[in-house]
Amino acid sequence: MPSLTVTMKGQITLRRDLLTHLGVSPGEKIEVEKLPGGELRMRAARPTGTIDDFIGRHAGKTKEPLTIEEMNEIAASGWAGESEA
């Protein structure tokens, strides 16, 4: 089991293999849950969005109907929390 060192500021650094296991990239957040017995549970924080966010972001941008491929791409990027370029 890997061990981590706590700095004087009370911080720890997760090794790359642990971050990869969590599926976390630089700039993303990790949720930590306190469990009984002094244990912690960590998981990647996943952005939450609503269908209103999705519709509002793309409403009125085009007058032509979208193809299924375009809709799938928009849906995938929207639910993944990716911002538009």
Secondary structure, 3 states (H helix, E strand, C coil): CCCCCCCCCCCCCCCHHHHHHHCCCCCCCEEEEEEHHHEEEEEECCCCCCHHHHHHHHCCCCCCCCCHHHHHHHHHHHHCCCCCC
